[in-house]
Amino acid sequence: MYIADHHQNQINKKNTQHLELQPDLINSHSWVEINQDQVIQNIKKIKQIIGHTSLGVIVKGNAYGHGLTQIVKILQKASEVDWIIAFSLSEAILARKAGFDKKILVCGHVDGLLVDAIKHEIDLVLYDYVSLQSYRQIAQATGHPVLVHIKVDTGLSRLGFAPQEAIKLLLELQGAQDIVVRGLFTHFAESDAPDNWYAKEQLAIFDELLNQIGQLKMTVPVIHLANTVAIFRLPSTHKSLVRVGGGVYGLHKKMTQGVMPQVYAELLPVITWKSKIIQIREVVAGNFVSYGRTFQAITDMRLAVIPVGYADGYGRELSNNSVISVNGILAPVVGRVCMNLTIIDITQAANVAVGDEVVLLGDIDGVRITDLMQRLNTIACDVTTRINWTIPRVLV
C-alpha cells in the first residue's frame, strides 16, 4: 500500500506545476481547459458581423461540452452578449446561480418548477397549447406574468406552432396580463447546404408571418431565427436577436469550400482535453492488446495507459483509429478503447514517463476537433458534447 501511495504522490507532484492554480484538478483523471481569450475573440468577430443586433449565446448541452457554469462566467463579463439561450429550465437556473444576470431564454424543454422561471426572471418557450395552459395556471397562482417566446415551425417539423396558429395565438394573447409575449422565433432545419434553398424557403415563410403580424398592428419585441451559419450566409435573418452556438466555441460545420467568408474560418476552437499517463508497460511481439484481441504487436512495443475511455466520451469508434499527443509526438491508439482506459503506442517517443500530460483533443494537428470529426464520422458539437459532464472544466 505504501508503494502504491508513494507512486501516486510522485504522479501528483509531477503534475502540480501545471495545475498549481487548480488544486482540485491534481487528482483528476482528466480535465478540460477552456481558453477564455479565444472565446472573447470569437464573440467580437461575430459582433462585428451582426452590428447592433442583439447577441444571444446558446449554452445547451453543458455549453456544447465546454462547461455551462464556466462559459456563463465569460459571457457575463462580455459586454457584447445580451442573452444566453438554454435548452431547459434547469440549465437556465444553473446559469443564474453561476452569476449570469442578463436575459435568459429557455428554447426547448421546461423541466422543473415553473415558479422558478418567474423567480429567476427567465423567459420560456411556448410551442403548444398544453404548455400555455400550465403557464397560465402558474401566472394566476403567483400573480406574476410568464414571459414567453412563441416558437413557429417553418419546416423543421419538431416543436412549434404552424404560422397561422401563431397568428391566432398572438391575437388571443393581445393585452393578456398573465402571459406576456416577449419574442417570436423559428429554427432552421438546414443553413449550410451549398444552394441553401430550404433555409431561404423557411425564411420566406417566417418573413410572411412577420408581414401579417404587422398588418394586424401587432408587435413582438424580440424576433430571432439566425444560427451561426445563417449569420454569415443570410444577413436578412439577423432581425433583433441572433442565436449563436458553435461559432462562439469555434466549432465549424463541414462546408463546401467557398460557401462561407474567411472570417468564419477565423473562429477558433477554445477547448483542450487533457489527461495523464498512469502506467507504462513493455509488450513483446505477438502479444494482444485490450479487449477482443483487435490489435497484436508485430514487434516489441512500449505502451502507455491513459485513464480515459468511452465512458468519459472518448468514443469506442476510436479504437485502433486515433492518436493522442504526448511529449510532441502523436501516439497511436492501439486495441479497443475501454470504458475508462485507453492504450497508446509510445515506442517512438523519447522521455515519456508516468504522470506526463497527454492531449486527447486540442489545437494540435492530429487531435483537432476536425480530426476527431472525421474518425467518428460526425459533427463538431457531437465531439465536444460527448465529453462526460463530470470531468472538470477549467478556464485558462
C-alpha positions as CSV (number, residue, x, y, z in Angstrom):
1,M,0.0,0.0,0.0
2,Y,2.9,2.3,0.8
3,I,4.4,1.7,-2.6
4,A,1.2,2.5,-4.4
5,D,0.6,5.7,-2.4
6,H,4.2,6.8,-2.9
7,H,3.8,6.1,-6.7
8,Q,0.6,8.2,-6.8
9,N,2.2,11.0,-4.8
10,Q,5.0,11.1,-7.4
11,I,2.5,11.5,-10.2
12,N,0.7,14.2,-8.3
13,K,3.9,16.1,-7.6
14,K,5.0,15.8,-11.3
15,N,1.7,17.5,-12.4
16,T,1.5,20.1,-9.6
17,Q,3.4,22.7,-11.5
18,H,1.0,22.7,-14.4
19,L,-2.1,22.5,-12.2
20,E,-0.9,24.8,-9.3
21,L,-3.8,27.2,-9.9
22,Q,-6.3,24.4,-10.0
23,P,-5.6,22.2,-6.9
24,D,-8.9,20.4,-7.3
25,L,-7.7,19.0,-10.6
26,I,-4.4,17.5,-9.3
27,N,-6.1,14.1,-8.6
28,S,-8.5,14.2,-11.6
29,H,-8.0,11.5,-14.2
30,S,-8.7,14.1,-17.0
31,W,-9.7,17.7,-17.3
32,V,-10.9,20.2,-20.0
33,E,-9.3,23.6,-20.4
34,I,-11.2,26.5,-21.9
35,N,-9.3,29.4,-23.5
36,Q,-11.1,32.5,-22.3
37,D,-9.4,34.9,-24.6
38,Q,-10.4,32.9,-27.7
39,V,-14.0,32.7,-26.6
40,I,-14.0,36.5,-26.4
41,Q,-12.2,36.8,-29.7
42,N,-14.9,34.7,-31.3
43,I,-17.6,36.8,-29.8
44,K,-16.1,40.0,-31.0
45,K,-15.8,38.7,-34.6
46,I,-19.4,37.7,-34.6
47,K,-20.5,41.0,-33.1
48,Q,-18.7,42.8,-36.0
49,I,-20.9,40.8,-38.4
50,I,-24.2,41.5,-36.7
51,G,-23.7,45.1,-35.7
52,H,-26.5,46.5,-33.5
53,T,-28.4,43.2,-33.5
54,S,-28.6,41.6,-30.0
55,L,-26.3,38.7,-29.4
56,G,-27.6,35.5,-27.7
57,V,-25.2,32.6,-27.0
58,I,-26.5,29.1,-26.8
59,V,-25.4,27.1,-23.7
60,K,-27.3,23.9,-24.1
61,G,-25.6,20.6,-23.8
62,N,-23.3,21.8,-21.0
63,A,-22.3,24.7,-23.3
64,Y,-21.6,22.3,-26.1
65,G,-19.5,20.3,-23.8
66,H,-17.4,23.2,-22.7
67,G,-18.9,23.6,-19.2
68,L,-22.0,25.7,-18.6
69,T,-21.0,27.4,-15.4
70,Q,-17.6,28.2,-16.7
71,I,-18.8,29.6,-20.0
72,V,-21.5,31.8,-18.5
73,K,-18.9,33.4,-16.3
74,I,-17.1,34.5,-19.5
75,L,-20.4,35.6,-21.1
76,Q,-21.4,37.6,-18.0
77,K,-18.3,39.7,-18.4
78,A,-18.6,40.1,-22.2
79,S,-20.4,43.4,-23.0
80,E,-21.3,42.1,-26.5
81,V,-23.5,39.4,-25.1
82,D,-27.1,40.3,-24.3
83,W,-28.8,36.9,-23.9
84,I,-28.0,33.3,-23.3
85,I,-30.3,30.6,-24.7
86,A,-30.6,27.3,-22.7
87,F,-32.4,24.2,-23.8
88,S,-34.0,23.5,-20.4
89,L,-35.2,25.5,-17.4
90,S,-32.7,23.5,-15.2
91,E,-29.9,24.8,-17.4
92,A,-31.2,28.3,-17.2
93,I,-31.4,28.2,-13.4
94,L,-27.8,26.8,-13.2
95,A,-26.7,29.8,-15.3
96,R,-28.4,32.2,-12.9
97,K,-26.8,30.5,-9.9
98,A,-23.4,30.9,-11.7
99,G,-23.9,34.6,-11.7
100,F,-25.4,35.4,-15.1
101,D,-27.8,38.3,-14.6
102,K,-28.6,39.2,-18.2
103,K,-31.6,37.9,-20.2
104,I,-32.1,34.1,-20.5
105,L,-34.4,32.2,-22.8
106,V,-35.4,28.5,-22.4
107,C,-35.9,27.4,-26.0
108,G,-36.6,23.7,-25.6
109,H,-38.0,22.0,-22.5
110,V,-39.4,23.5,-19.4
111,D,-38.4,20.9,-16.8
112,G,-38.7,21.6,-13.0
113,L,-41.0,24.1,-11.3
114,L,-42.5,26.9,-13.4
115,V,-42.4,29.1,-10.4
116,D,-38.6,29.1,-10.6
117,A,-38.8,30.7,-14.0
118,I,-40.7,33.6,-12.5
119,K,-38.4,33.8,-9.5
120,H,-35.3,33.9,-11.7
121,E,-36.7,36.1,-14.4
122,I,-36.3,33.5,-17.2
123,D,-38.2,33.7,-20.5
124,L,-39.8,30.4,-21.6
125,V,-40.6,28.8,-24.9
126,L,-44.2,28.5,-25.9
127,Y,-44.7,25.8,-28.6
128,D,-48.1,24.3,-27.9
129,Y,-51.4,24.9,-26.0
130,V,-50.6,22.3,-23.3
131,S,-47.7,24.5,-22.1
132,L,-49.8,27.6,-22.5
133,Q,-52.3,26.2,-20.1
134,S,-49.7,25.3,-17.5
135,Y,-48.1,28.8,-17.8
136,R,-51.4,30.5,-17.2
137,Q,-52.1,28.4,-14.1
138,I,-48.7,29.4,-12.5
139,A,-49.2,33.0,-13.5
140,Q,-52.6,33.2,-11.9
141,A,-51.4,31.3,-8.8
142,T,-48.4,33.6,-8.3
143,G,-49.9,36.9,-9.6
144,H,-46.8,37.3,-11.8
145,P,-46.8,37.1,-15.7
146,V,-44.9,34.4,-17.5
147,L,-42.6,35.9,-20.3
148,V,-42.7,33.7,-23.4
149,H,-41.2,33.4,-26.9
150,I,-43.6,31.7,-29.3
151,K,-41.9,29.1,-31.4
152,V,-43.0,28.8,-35.0
153,D,-42.4,25.7,-37.1
154,T,-41.4,26.8,-40.6
155,G,-40.1,23.4,-41.8
156,L,-38.2,21.6,-39.1
157,S,-41.3,19.6,-38.0
158,R,-40.2,19.4,-34.4
159,L,-41.5,21.9,-31.9
160,G,-43.7,24.9,-32.6
161,F,-46.9,26.3,-33.9
162,A,-47.7,26.5,-37.6
163,P,-47.6,30.1,-38.9
164,Q,-51.3,30.5,-39.0
165,E,-51.7,29.0,-35.5
166,A,-49.1,31.5,-34.3
167,I,-51.2,34.4,-35.7
168,K,-54.2,33.1,-33.9
169,L,-52.3,32.7,-30.6
170,L,-50.9,36.3,-30.9
171,L,-54.4,37.6,-31.3
172,E,-55.6,35.6,-28.3
173,L,-52.8,36.9,-26.1
174,Q,-53.2,40.6,-27.1
175,G,-53.5,42.5,-23.8
176,A,-53.2,39.4,-21.6
177,Q,-51.9,40.1,-18.1
178,D,-50.8,36.5,-17.3
179,I,-48.8,35.7,-20.5
180,V,-46.5,38.4,-22.0
181,V,-45.2,37.6,-25.4
182,R,-41.6,38.8,-25.4
183,G,-40.4,37.0,-28.6
184,L,-41.2,35.1,-31.7
185,F,-38.8,32.7,-33.3
186,T,-38.2,29.8,-35.6
187,H,-35.3,27.3,-36.2
188,F,-33.6,26.3,-39.4
189,A,-33.6,22.7,-40.5
190,E,-30.6,23.4,-42.7
191,S,-28.5,26.5,-43.3
192,D,-25.2,25.0,-44.5
193,A,-26.3,23.5,-47.8
194,P,-24.4,24.9,-50.9
195,D,-27.6,26.2,-52.6
196,N,-29.4,27.0,-49.3
197,W,-32.8,26.8,-50.9
198,Y,-34.6,25.2,-48.0
199,A,-33.3,27.8,-45.5
200,K,-34.4,30.6,-47.8
201,E,-37.8,28.9,-48.1
202,Q,-38.1,28.9,-44.3
203,L,-37.0,32.5,-44.1
204,A,-39.7,33.4,-46.7
205,I,-42.4,31.7,-44.6
206,F,-41.2,33.5,-41.4
207,D,-41.0,36.9,-43.2
208,E,-44.5,36.4,-44.5
209,L,-45.7,35.7,-40.9
210,L,-44.0,38.9,-39.7
211,N,-45.7,40.8,-42.5
212,Q,-49.1,39.5,-41.4
213,I,-48.3,40.4,-37.8
214,G,-47.5,44.0,-38.9
215,Q,-50.7,44.3,-41.0
216,L,-52.7,43.3,-37.9
217,K,-51.0,46.1,-36.0
218,M,-49.3,43.7,-33.6
219,T,-45.8,44.0,-32.4
220,V,-43.4,41.5,-30.8
221,P,-40.3,42.9,-29.1
222,V,-37.8,40.2,-30.0
223,I,-37.6,38.4,-33.3
224,H,-35.0,35.7,-33.9
225,L,-34.1,32.8,-36.2
226,A,-30.4,33.1,-37.2
227,N,-27.9,30.5,-36.1
228,T,-24.2,30.8,-36.6
229,V,-24.1,29.8,-40.3
230,A,-27.1,31.9,-41.2
231,I,-25.4,34.9,-39.6
232,F,-22.7,34.7,-42.2
233,R,-24.8,33.5,-45.2
234,L,-28.1,35.2,-44.8
235,P,-27.8,38.7,-43.3
236,S,-31.6,39.2,-43.6
237,T,-32.0,36.7,-40.8
238,H,-30.3,38.9,-38.2
239,K,-33.6,40.5,-37.1
240,S,-33.4,41.8,-33.5
241,L,-31.5,38.9,-32.0
242,V,-29.3,36.1,-33.3
243,R,-28.7,32.8,-31.5
244,V,-25.0,31.7,-31.8
245,G,-23.9,28.2,-30.7
246,G,-21.0,26.6,-32.4
247,G,-19.5,29.9,-33.5
248,V,-18.7,31.1,-30.0
249,Y,-16.9,27.8,-29.3
250,G,-15.1,27.8,-32.6
251,L,-16.9,24.7,-33.8
252,H,-17.2,24.6,-37.6
253,K,-19.7,22.9,-39.9
254,K,-18.4,20.8,-42.8
255,M,-18.9,23.4,-45.5
256,T,-18.3,23.3,-49.2
257,Q,-15.2,25.4,-49.9
258,G,-16.1,29.0,-50.8
259,V,-19.5,28.9,-49.2
260,M,-18.5,30.8,-46.1
261,P,-16.5,34.0,-45.8
262,Q,-12.9,33.9,-44.4
263,V,-14.0,35.4,-41.0
264,Y,-15.9,32.1,-40.3
265,A,-12.7,30.2,-40.6
266,E,-11.1,32.6,-38.2
267,L,-13.4,31.5,-35.3
268,L,-11.1,29.5,-33.1
269,P,-11.8,26.3,-31.1
270,V,-11.4,27.0,-27.4
271,I,-11.2,23.6,-25.9
272,T,-8.4,21.3,-24.9
273,W,-9.0,17.9,-23.3
274,K,-6.0,16.5,-21.3
275,S,-5.2,13.5,-19.2
276,K,-2.0,11.9,-17.8
277,I,-0.2,8.6,-18.2
278,I,-0.9,6.2,-15.3
279,Q,1.2,3.3,-16.5
280,I,3.9,2.4,-18.9
281,R,4.5,-1.2,-19.9
282,E,6.5,-3.3,-22.4
283,V,4.9,-5.9,-24.6
284,V,6.7,-8.4,-26.7
285,A,6.0,-9.3,-30.4
286,G,2.9,-11.5,-30.6
287,N,1.1,-10.1,-27.6
288,F,-2.5,-9.0,-28.0
289,V,-3.7,-5.6,-26.6
290,S,-7.0,-4.8,-25.0
291,Y,-10.4,-6.4,-25.4
292,G,-11.3,-8.6,-28.3
293,R,-7.7,-9.0,-29.4
294,T,-8.2,-6.4,-32.2
295,F,-4.5,-5.4,-32.0
296,Q,-1.5,-7.7,-32.0
297,A,2.1,-6.4,-31.6
298,I,4.2,-7.4,-34.5
299,T,7.4,-6.1,-32.8
300,D,8.3,-5.4,-29.2
301,M,6.5,-2.3,-28.1
302,R,6.3,0.2,-25.3
303,L,2.7,1.2,-24.4
304,A,1.2,3.8,-22.1
305,V,-2.2,3.6,-20.4
306,I,-4.4,6.7,-20.2
307,P,-7.3,6.8,-17.6
308,V,-9.9,7.9,-20.2
309,G,-12.3,5.8,-22.1
310,Y,-15.7,5.7,-23.8
311,A,-17.5,6.4,-20.5
312,D,-15.6,9.7,-20.5
313,G,-16.6,10.5,-24.1
314,Y,-13.6,9.2,-25.9
315,G,-15.6,7.1,-28.3
316,R,-15.1,3.3,-28.8
317,E,-15.1,4.1,-32.6
318,L,-11.5,5.5,-32.0
319,S,-10.2,2.0,-31.2
320,N,-7.1,1.5,-33.5
321,N,-8.3,4.6,-35.2
322,S,-6.9,7.7,-33.5
323,V,-3.8,9.3,-32.0
324,I,-3.1,11.1,-28.7
325,S,-0.4,13.8,-28.3
326,V,2.3,13.2,-25.8
327,N,5.6,15.0,-25.5
328,G,5.5,16.3,-29.0
329,I,4.6,13.1,-30.8
330,L,1.3,11.5,-31.9
331,A,0.9,8.2,-30.2
332,P,-1.5,5.8,-32.0
333,V,-4.4,4.3,-30.0
334,V,-3.9,0.5,-30.0
335,G,-6.5,-2.0,-29.2
336,R,-10.1,-1.2,-28.2
337,V,-10.9,1.9,-26.2
338,C,-12.1,0.6,-22.9
339,M,-14.8,2.1,-20.6
340,N,-12.3,4.0,-18.5
341,L,-8.9,3.3,-20.1
342,T,-7.2,3.8,-23.5
343,I,-3.8,2.4,-24.5
344,I,-1.4,4.2,-26.8
345,D,1.9,3.2,-28.5
346,I,4.8,5.3,-27.3
347,T,7.5,3.1,-28.8
348,Q,8.8,6.0,-30.9
349,A,8.5,8.6,-28.1
350,A,11.5,9.7,-26.1
351,N,11.5,10.5,-22.4
352,V,7.9,9.6,-21.7
353,A,7.1,8.8,-18.0
354,V,4.2,8.0,-15.8
355,G,2.5,11.3,-14.9
356,D,3.2,13.0,-18.2
357,E,0.3,15.0,-19.7
358,V,-1.3,13.9,-22.9
359,V,-3.7,15.8,-25.1
360,L,-6.7,13.9,-26.4
361,L,-8.3,16.9,-28.1
362,G,-6.8,20.3,-28.8
363,D,-5.1,22.7,-31.1
364,I,-2.5,20.2,-32.4
365,D,-2.5,18.6,-35.8
366,G,-3.9,15.1,-35.4
367,V,-6.0,15.7,-32.3
368,R,-8.0,18.7,-33.5
369,I,-11.8,18.6,-33.4
370,T,-11.8,18.3,-37.2
371,D,-9.6,15.2,-36.9
372,L,-11.9,13.5,-34.4
373,M,-14.9,14.5,-36.5
374,Q,-13.5,12.5,-39.4
375,R,-12.6,9.5,-37.4
376,L,-16.0,9.4,-35.7
377,N,-17.9,10.4,-38.9
378,T,-19.9,13.0,-37.0
379,I,-20.2,16.8,-36.4
380,A,-18.1,19.1,-34.2
381,C,-20.6,19.6,-31.4
382,D,-21.0,15.8,-31.1
383,V,-17.3,15.5,-30.5
384,T,-17.3,18.1,-27.6
385,T,-20.7,17.2,-26.1
386,R,-19.5,13.6,-25.7
387,I,-17.1,14.6,-23.0
388,N,-18.6,13.5,-19.8
389,W,-20.2,16.2,-17.7
390,T,-18.4,15.1,-14.6
391,I,-14.9,15.8,-16.0
392,P,-13.7,19.2,-14.6
393,R,-13.7,22.2,-16.8
394,V,-11.2,25.0,-16.0
395,L,-10.8,28.5,-17.5
396,V,-7.3,29.3,-18.7
